[in-house]
Amino acid sequence: MSTTINGFDDLIDSLKSLEKNVHDLEGTHTISFDKLFTKTFMEKHTACSSFDEFLKAGNFVVDSQEDFEAIPDDVWDQFVSHATDFDSWDDMLKQATNDYLSSELCL
């Protein structure tokens, strides 16, 4: 006599998929702001639908990574705290990263 338990099979398949996704995320990765700050994220936490729109709303002209890094930290943090539901850029970045990782891991 044998019994098939699909629930365990599904669980094992899910765990194998999760293991593969974790393996794919190991190491150092460069993630574009477009992938990190999705439309859903931006609309949930700001009055903007994209990160580019968010920059424009703050009158920041950013055409490169260097332009973004040249924004003074205190000015950027102040803008983020006023234009989002986050207290700081660090908080916003951490939440976006957590959301991204969750979506990539399919959690």
N, CA, C and O atoms as a GROMACS GRO file, in nm:
protein
  428
    1MET      N    1   0.085  -0.117   0.000
    1MET     CA    2   0.000   0.000   0.000
    1MET      C    3   0.090   0.124   0.000
    1MET      O    4   0.190   0.127   0.072
    2SER      N    5   0.054   0.227  -0.081
    2SER     CA    6   0.132   0.350  -0.085
    2SER      C    7   0.038   0.470  -0.079
    2SER      O    8  -0.078   0.462  -0.119
    3THR      N    9   0.091   0.578  -0.030
    3THR     CA   10   0.014   0.699  -0.018
    3THR      C   11   0.093   0.815  -0.078
    3THR      O   12   0.213   0.828  -0.052
    4THR      N   13   0.027   0.898  -0.157
    4THR     CA   14   0.091   1.016  -0.213
    4THR      C   15   0.042   1.138  -0.138
    4THR      O   16  -0.078   1.161  -0.125
    5ILE      N   17   0.136   1.214  -0.088
    5ILE     CA   18   0.101   1.335  -0.015
    5ILE      C   19   0.152   1.453  -0.097
    5ILE      O   20   0.271   1.485  -0.092
    6ASN      N   21   0.064   1.517  -0.170
    6ASN     CA   22   0.102   1.627  -0.258
    6ASN      C   23   0.152   1.748  -0.180
    6ASN      O   24   0.238   1.821  -0.228
    7GLY      N   25   0.099   1.769  -0.061
    7GLY     CA   26   0.139   1.885   0.017
    7GLY      C   27   0.289   1.886   0.044
    7GLY      O   28   0.352   1.991   0.034
    8PHE      N   29   0.345   1.770   0.077
    8PHE     CA   30   0.488   1.762   0.101
    8PHE      C   31   0.567   1.779  -0.027
    8PHE      O   32   0.674   1.841  -0.028
    9ASP      N   33   0.514   1.724  -0.137
    9ASP     CA   34   0.581   1.740  -0.265
    9ASP      C   35   0.586   1.888  -0.304
    9ASP      O   36   0.688   1.938  -0.352
   10ASP      N   37   0.475   1.956  -0.283
   10ASP     CA   38   0.470   2.100  -0.313
   10ASP      C   39   0.566   2.177  -0.224
   10ASP      O   40   0.633   2.270  -0.269
   11LEU      N   41   0.572   2.140  -0.098
   11LEU     CA   42   0.663   2.206  -0.004
   11LEU      C   43   0.808   2.184  -0.046
   11LEU      O   44   0.888   2.277  -0.044
   12ILE      N   45   0.842   2.062  -0.083
   12ILE     CA   46   0.978   2.032  -0.127
   12ILE      C   47   1.012   2.112  -0.253
   12ILE      O   48   1.121   2.167  -0.264
   13ASP      N   49   0.919   2.119  -0.348
   13ASP     CA   50   0.941   2.197  -0.470
   13ASP      C   51   0.962   2.344  -0.436
   13ASP      O   52   1.049   2.409  -0.493
   14SER      N   53   0.882   2.396  -0.345
   14SER     CA   54   0.895   2.536  -0.304
   14SER      C   55   1.029   2.562  -0.237
   14SER      O   56   1.093   2.664  -0.263
   15LEU      N   57   1.071   2.472  -0.152
   15LEU     CA   58   1.200   2.487  -0.085
   15LEU      C   59   1.316   2.479  -0.184
   15LEU      O   60   1.414   2.552  -0.170
   16LYS      N   61   1.305   2.392  -0.283
   16LYS     CA   62   1.410   2.383  -0.385
   16LYS      C   63   1.416   2.512  -0.466
   16LYS      O   64   1.524   2.561  -0.499
   17SER      N   65   1.300   2.567  -0.498
   17SER     CA   66   1.294   2.693  -0.572
   17SER      C   67   1.353   2.807  -0.489
   17SER      O   68   1.428   2.889  -0.541
   18LEU      N   69   1.320   2.811  -0.362
   18LEU     CA   70   1.374   2.913  -0.272
   18LEU      C   71   1.526   2.899  -0.262
   18LEU      O   72   1.597   2.999  -0.264
   19GLU      N   73   1.575   2.777  -0.250
   19GLU     CA   74   1.719   2.753  -0.242
   19GLU      C   75   1.788   2.805  -0.369
   19GLU      O   76   1.895   2.867  -0.360
   20LYS      N   77   1.730   2.780  -0.485
   20LYS     CA   78   1.787   2.829  -0.610
   20LYS      C   79   1.789   2.982  -0.613
   20LYS      O   80   1.888   3.042  -0.652
   21ASN      N   81   1.679   3.044  -0.571
   21ASN     CA   82   1.671   3.190  -0.569
   21ASN      C   83   1.773   3.251  -0.473
   21ASN      O   84   1.834   3.353  -0.504
   22VAL      N   85   1.791   3.190  -0.358
   22VAL     CA   86   1.891   3.238  -0.262
   22VAL      C   87   2.030   3.226  -0.324
   22VAL      O   88   2.111   3.318  -0.313
   23HIS      N   89   2.057   3.114  -0.387
   23HIS     CA   90   2.187   3.094  -0.452
   23HIS      C   91   2.210   3.200  -0.559
   23HIS      O   92   2.321   3.253  -0.571
   24ASP      N   93   2.108   3.233  -0.638
   24ASP     CA   94   2.119   3.334  -0.743
   24ASP      C   95   2.150   3.473  -0.686
   24ASP      O   96   2.212   3.555  -0.753
   25LEU      N   97   2.106   3.500  -0.562
   25LEU     CA   98   2.126   3.631  -0.501
   25LEU      C   99   2.256   3.641  -0.421
   25LEU      O  100   2.291   3.749  -0.373
   26GLU      N  101   2.329   3.530  -0.406
   26GLU     CA  102   2.454   3.534  -0.332
   26GLU      C  103   2.555   3.625  -0.401
   26GLU      O  104   2.551   3.642  -0.523
   27GLY      N  105   2.642   3.682  -0.323
   27GLY     CA  106   2.747   3.767  -0.379
   27GLY      C  107   2.703   3.912  -0.386
   27GLY      O  108   2.606   3.953  -0.324
   28THR      N  109   2.777   3.988  -0.463
   28THR     CA  110   2.752   4.131  -0.478
   28THR      C  111   2.683   4.155  -0.611
   28THR      O  112   2.724   4.103  -0.715
   29HIS      N  113   2.578   4.236  -0.607
   29HIS     CA  114   2.502   4.267  -0.727
   29HIS      C  115   2.480   4.416  -0.737
   29HIS      O  116   2.471   4.486  -0.636
   30THR      N  117   2.474   4.465  -0.859
   30THR     CA  118   2.436   4.603  -0.883
   30THR      C  119   2.292   4.601  -0.932
   30THR      O  120   2.258   4.535  -1.030
   31ILE      N  121   2.208   4.676  -0.862
   31ILE     CA  122   2.065   4.679  -0.894
   31ILE      C  123   2.029   4.823  -0.930
   31ILE      O  124   2.057   4.916  -0.854
   32SER      N  125   1.968   4.840  -1.044
   32SER     CA  126   1.930   4.975  -1.086
   32SER      C  127   1.820   5.030  -0.995
   32SER      O  128   1.742   4.954  -0.938
   33PHE      N  129   1.816   5.161  -0.984
   33PHE     CA  130   1.711   5.224  -0.904
   33PHE      C  131   1.574   5.193  -0.961
   33PHE      O  132   1.477   5.186  -0.885
   34ASP      N  133   1.563   5.174  -1.091
   34ASP     CA  134   1.433   5.139  -1.151
   34ASP      C  135   1.382   5.005  -1.099
   34ASP      O  136   1.262   4.988  -1.079
   35LYS      N  137   1.472   4.910  -1.078
   35LYS     CA  138   1.432   4.780  -1.025
   35LYS      C  139   1.409   4.786  -0.875
   35LYS      O  140   1.321   4.719  -0.822
   36LEU      N  141   1.488   4.866  -0.807
   36LEU     CA  142   1.480   4.876  -0.662
   36LEU      C  143   1.360   4.958  -0.618
   36LEU      O  144   1.286   4.919  -0.527
   37PHE      N  145   1.340   5.071  -0.684
   37PHE     CA  146   1.230   5.161  -0.650
   37PHE      C  147   1.121   5.147  -0.755
   37PHE      O  148   1.106   5.232  -0.844
   38THR      N  149   1.046   5.040  -0.743
   38THR     CA  150   0.943   5.009  -0.841
   38THR      C  151   0.829   5.111  -0.836
   38THR      O  152   0.817   5.189  -0.742
   39LYS      N  153   0.747   5.108  -0.938
   39LYS     CA  154   0.631   5.196  -0.942
   39LYS      C  155   0.543   5.173  -0.819
   39LYS      O  156   0.496   5.268  -0.756
   40THR      N  157   0.523   5.048  -0.786
   40THR     CA  158   0.441   5.014  -0.668
   40THR      C  159   0.501   5.072  -0.541
   40THR      O  160   0.430   5.130  -0.459
   41PHE      N  161   0.633   5.056  -0.524
   41PHE     CA  162   0.701   5.109  -0.407
   41PHE      C  163   0.686   5.261  -0.401
   41PHE      O  164   0.650   5.316  -0.297
   42MET      N  165   0.714   5.328  -0.512
   42MET     CA  166   0.711   5.474  -0.515
   42MET      C  167   0.570   5.527  -0.488
   42MET      O  168   0.554   5.623  -0.413
   43GLU      N  169   0.470   5.464  -0.547
   43GLU     CA  170   0.332   5.511  -0.525
   43GLU      C  171   0.285   5.485  -0.382
   43GLU      O  172   0.203   5.559  -0.329
   44LYS      N  173   0.337   5.381  -0.321
   44LYS     CA  174   0.300   5.350  -0.182
   44LYS      C  175   0.363   5.448  -0.083
   44LYS      O  176   0.300   5.485   0.016
   45HIS      N  177   0.486   5.490  -0.110
   45HIS     CA  178   0.562   5.567  -0.011
   45HIS      C  179   0.584   5.714  -0.048
   45HIS      O  180   0.632   5.792   0.035
   46THR      N  181   0.549   5.753  -0.171
   46THR     CA  182   0.569   5.892  -0.215
   46THR      C  183   0.448   5.937  -0.297
   46THR      O  184   0.354   5.860  -0.318
   47ALA      N  185   0.451   6.060  -0.342
   47ALA     CA  186   0.347   6.111  -0.431
   47ALA      C  187   0.388   6.095  -0.577
   47ALA      O  188   0.326   6.152  -0.666
   48CYS      N  189   0.493   6.018  -0.602
   48CYS     CA  190   0.549   6.000  -0.737
   48CYS      C  191   0.534   5.854  -0.781
   48CYS      O  192   0.517   5.765  -0.698
   49SER      N  193   0.539   5.833  -0.912
   49SER     CA  194   0.526   5.697  -0.963
   49SER      C  195   0.658   5.638  -1.011
   49SER      O  196   0.663   5.523  -1.053
   50SER      N  197   0.766   5.717  -1.005
   50SER     CA  198   0.897   5.665  -1.043
   50SER      C  199   1.005   5.740  -0.964
   50SER      O  200   0.981   5.847  -0.909
   51PHE      N  201   1.123   5.681  -0.961
   51PHE     CA  202   1.233   5.747  -0.892
   51PHE      C  203   1.276   5.873  -0.966
   51PHE      O  204   1.312   5.972  -0.904
   52ASP      N  205   1.273   5.868  -1.100
   52ASP     CA  206   1.305   5.988  -1.178
   52ASP      C  207   1.209   6.103  -1.147
   52ASP      O  208   1.251   6.217  -1.131
   53GLU      N  209   1.082   6.071  -1.138
   53GLU     CA  210   0.982   6.172  -1.103
   53GLU      C  211   1.008   6.227  -0.962
   53GLU      O  212   0.991   6.346  -0.937
   54PHE      N  213   1.049   6.139  -0.873
   54PHE     CA  214   1.081   6.177  -0.736
   54PHE      C  215   1.197   6.276  -0.734
   54PHE      O  216   1.192   6.377  -0.664
   55LEU      N  217   1.301   6.247  -0.812
   55LEU     CA  218   1.415   6.338  -0.822
   55LEU      C  219   1.372   6.474  -0.876
   55LEU      O  220   1.413   6.578  -0.824
   56LYS      N  221   1.291   6.473  -0.979
   56LYS     CA  222   1.242   6.598  -1.039
   56LYS      C  223   1.158   6.678  -0.940
   56LYS      O  224   1.164   6.800  -0.937
   57ALA      N  225   1.079   6.607  -0.859
   57ALA     CA  226   0.995   6.675  -0.759
   57ALA      C  227   1.081   6.749  -0.658
   57ALA      O  228   1.038   6.850  -0.601
   58GLY      N  229   1.201   6.700  -0.635
   58GLY     CA  230   1.292   6.766  -0.542
   58GLY      C  231   1.387   6.863  -0.610
   58GLY      O  232   1.478   6.916  -0.547
   59ASN      N  233   1.364   6.888  -0.739
   59ASN     CA  234   1.449   6.977  -0.819
   59ASN      C  235   1.594   6.930  -0.824
   59ASN      O  236   1.687   7.011  -0.828
   60PHE      N  237   1.614   6.798  -0.825
   60PHE     CA  238   1.747   6.740  -0.839
   60PHE      C  239   1.769   6.702  -0.984
   60PHE      O  240   1.685   6.635  -1.044
   61VAL      N  241   1.880   6.744  -1.041
   61VAL     CA  242   1.917   6.707  -1.178
   61VAL      C  243   2.019   6.595  -1.167
   61VAL      O  244   2.134   6.618  -1.128
   62VAL      N  245   1.977   6.475  -1.202
   62VAL     CA  246   2.063   6.359  -1.189
   62VAL      C  247   2.067   6.285  -1.322
   62VAL      O  248   1.969   6.224  -1.365
   63ASP      N  249   2.183   6.291  -1.387
   63ASP     CA  250   2.202   6.222  -1.514
   63ASP      C  251   2.302   6.108  -1.503
   63ASP      O  252   2.326   6.036  -1.600
   64SER      N  253   2.359   6.091  -1.384
   64SER     CA  254   2.459   5.986  -1.364
   64SER      C  255   2.468   5.951  -1.216
   64SER      O  256   2.414   6.020  -1.131
   65GLN      N  257   2.537   5.842  -1.189
   65GLN     CA  258   2.562   5.801  -1.052
   65GLN      C  259   2.640   5.910  -0.977
   65GLN      O  260   2.615   5.935  -0.859
   66GLU      N  261   2.732   5.973  -1.047
   66GLU     CA  262   2.812   6.079  -0.986
   66GLU      C  263   2.724   6.198  -0.946
   66GLU      O  264   2.744   6.258  -0.840
   67ASP      N  265   2.627   6.232  -1.031
   67ASP     CA  266   2.534   6.341  -0.998
   67ASP      C  267   2.457   6.309  -0.871
   67ASP      O  268   2.440   6.394  -0.784
   68PHE      N  269   2.410   6.183  -0.861
   68PHE     CA  270   2.334   6.144  -0.744
   68PHE      C  271   2.422   6.150  -0.619
   68PHE      O  272   2.379   6.200  -0.515
   69GLU      N  273   2.543   6.099  -0.630
   69GLU     CA  274   2.634   6.098  -0.515
   69GLU      C  275   2.678   6.238  -0.474
   69GLU      O  276   2.723   6.259  -0.361
   70ALA      N  277   2.666   6.334  -0.564
   70ALA     CA  278   2.706   6.472  -0.534
   70ALA      C  279   2.601   6.548  -0.453
   70ALA      O  280   2.628   6.656  -0.401
   71ILE      N  281   2.480   6.492  -0.442
   71ILE     CA  282   2.376   6.557  -0.361
   71ILE      C  283   2.420   6.549  -0.214
   71ILE      O  284   2.448   6.440  -0.165
   72PRO      N  285   2.426   6.662  -0.146
   72PRO     CA  286   2.465   6.658  -0.004
   72PRO      C  287   2.371   6.568   0.078
   72PRO      O  288   2.249   6.574   0.063
   73ASP      N  289   2.429   6.487   0.163
   73ASP     CA  290   2.350   6.391   0.242
   73ASP      C  291   2.241   6.458   0.323
   73ASP      O  292   2.128   6.407   0.328
   74ASP      N  293   2.271   6.570   0.385
   74ASP     CA  294   2.170   6.636   0.470
   74ASP      C  295   2.055   6.690   0.386
   74ASP      O  296   1.939   6.685   0.429
   75VAL      N  297   2.084   6.741   0.268
   75VAL     CA  298   1.980   6.792   0.178
   75VAL      C  299   1.892   6.676   0.131
   75VAL      O  300   1.769   6.686   0.130
   76TRP      N  301   1.955   6.565   0.093
   76TRP     CA  302   1.881   6.449   0.043
   76TRP      C  303   1.795   6.388   0.155
   76TRP      O  304   1.678   6.355   0.132
   77ASP      N  305   1.852   6.372   0.274
   77ASP     CA  306   1.775   6.317   0.386
   77ASP      C  307   1.655   6.405   0.420
   77ASP      O  308   1.546   6.355   0.449
   78GLN      N  309   1.675   6.535   0.416
   78GLN     CA  310   1.565   6.627   0.446
   78GLN      C  311   1.454   6.613   0.342
   78GLN      O  312   1.336   6.610   0.376
   79PHE      N  313   1.491   6.605   0.215
   79PHE     CA  314   1.391   6.586   0.110
   79PHE      C  315   1.318   6.454   0.129
   79PHE      O  316   1.195   6.450   0.121
   80VAL      N  317   1.391   6.347   0.153
   80VAL     CA  318   1.329   6.216   0.172
   80VAL      C  319   1.233   6.218   0.291
   80VAL      O  320   1.124   6.163   0.282
   81SER      N  321   1.272   6.280   0.400
   81SER     CA  322   1.186   6.281   0.519
   81SER      C  323   1.059   6.362   0.497
   81SER      O  324   0.956   6.334   0.558
   82HIS      N  325   1.065   6.463   0.409
   82HIS     CA  326   0.946   6.545   0.382
   82HIS      C  327   0.859   6.489   0.270
   82HIS      O  328   0.738   6.509   0.270
   83ALA      N  329   0.921   6.417   0.176
   83ALA     CA  330   0.847   6.374   0.056
   83ALA      C  331   0.809   6.226   0.058
   83ALA      O  332   0.750   6.176  -0.038
   84THR      N  333   0.841   6.157   0.168
   84THR     CA  334   0.807   6.015   0.179
   84THR      C  335   0.753   5.987   0.319
   84THR      O  336   0.744   6.077   0.403
   85ASP      N  337   0.719   5.862   0.343
   85ASP     CA  338   0.680   5.824   0.478
   85ASP      C  339   0.798   5.763   0.555
   85ASP      O  340   0.780   5.692   0.654
   86PHE      N  341   0.920   5.792   0.508
   86PHE     CA  342   1.042   5.747   0.575
   86PHE      C  343   1.108   5.864   0.646
   86PHE      O  344   1.091   5.980   0.608
   87ASP      N  345   1.184   5.833   0.751
   87ASP     CA  346   1.256   5.936   0.826
   87ASP      C  347   1.387   5.976   0.760
   87ASP      O  348   1.439   6.085   0.783
   88SER      N  349   1.441   5.885   0.676
   88SER     CA  350   1.571   5.911   0.616
   88SER      C  351   1.588   5.831   0.488
   88SER      O  352   1.510   5.740   0.459
   89TRP      N  353   1.691   5.867   0.411
   89TRP     CA  354   1.726   5.793   0.290
   89TRP      C  355   1.764   5.649   0.326
   89TRP      O  356   1.727   5.556   0.255
   90ASP      N  357   1.836   5.632   0.434
   90ASP     CA  358   1.876   5.498   0.476
   90ASP      C  359   1.754   5.410   0.500
   90ASP      O  360   1.752   5.294   0.459
   91ASP      N  361   1.652   5.464   0.566
   91ASP     CA  362   1.528   5.388   0.590
   91ASP      C  363   1.459   5.353   0.459
   91ASP      O  364   1.411   5.241   0.441
   92MET      N  365   1.455   5.448   0.367
   92MET     CA  366   1.390   5.426   0.237
   92MET      C  367   1.465   5.319   0.158
   92MET      O  368   1.404   5.228   0.101
   93LEU      N  369   1.595   5.329   0.155
   93LEU     CA  370   1.679   5.234   0.083
   93LEU      C  371   1.668   5.093   0.142
   93LEU      O  372   1.660   4.995   0.068
   94LYS      N  373   1.667   5.083   0.273
   94LYS     CA  374   1.653   4.952   0.339
   94LYS      C  375   1.520   4.887   0.304
   94LYS      O  376   1.514   4.768   0.275
   95GLN      N  377   1.412   4.965   0.308
   95GLN     CA  378   1.281   4.908   0.277
   95GLN      C  379   1.272   4.865   0.131
   95GLN      O  380   1.218   4.758   0.101
   96ALA      N  381   1.325   4.946   0.041
   96ALA     CA  382   1.325   4.910  -0.101
   96ALA      C  383   1.407   4.783  -0.124
   96ALA      O  384   1.368   4.697  -0.203
   97THR      N  385   1.519   4.772  -0.056
   97THR     CA  386   1.604   4.653  -0.069
   97THR      C  387   1.532   4.530  -0.015
   97THR      O  388   1.535   4.424  -0.078
   98ASN      N  389   1.468   4.543   0.100
   98ASN     CA  390   1.391   4.431   0.156
   98ASN      C  391   1.279   4.388   0.062
   98ASN      O  392   1.258   4.269   0.041
   99ASP      N  393   1.207   4.485   0.005
   99ASP     CA  394   1.100   4.453  -0.088
   99ASP      C  395   1.154   4.383  -0.212
   99ASP      O  396   1.094   4.287  -0.261
  100TYR      N  397   1.266   4.432  -0.262
  100TYR     CA  398   1.328   4.372  -0.380
  100TYR      C  399   1.368   4.228  -0.352
  100TYR      O  400   1.338   4.138  -0.430
  101LEU      N  401   1.437   4.205  -0.240
  101LEU     CA  402   1.481   4.070  -0.206
  101LEU      C  403   1.363   3.977  -0.186
  101LEU      O  404   1.367   3.861  -0.229
  102SER      N  405   1.259   4.026  -0.122
  102SER     CA  406   1.139   3.944  -0.102
  102SER      C  407   1.077   3.904  -0.236
  102SER      O  408   1.035   3.790  -0.253
  103SER      N  409   1.072   3.997  -0.329
  103SER     CA  410   1.014   3.965  -0.459
  103SER      C  411   1.103   3.868  -0.536
  103SER      O  412   1.052   3.780  -0.606
  104GLU      N  413   1.234   3.882  -0.524
  104GLU     CA  414   1.327   3.792  -0.594
  104GLU      C  415   1.325   3.651  -0.532
  104GLU      O  416   1.345   3.552  -0.603
  105LEU      N  417   1.302   3.644  -0.403
  105LEU     CA  418   1.296   3.514  -0.337
  105LEU      C  419   1.157   3.452  -0.346
  105LEU      O  420   1.137   3.336  -0.311
  106CYS      N  421   1.062   3.532  -0.392
  106CYS     CA  422   0.922   3.488  -0.402
  106CYS      C  423   0.864   3.456  -0.265
  106CYS      O  424   0.797   3.354  -0.247
  107LEU      N  425   0.891   3.544  -0.169
  107LEU     CA  426   0.838   3.524  -0.033
  107LEU      C  427   0.702   3.589  -0.020
  107LEU      O  428   0.641   3.583   0.087
   0.00000   0.00000   0.00000
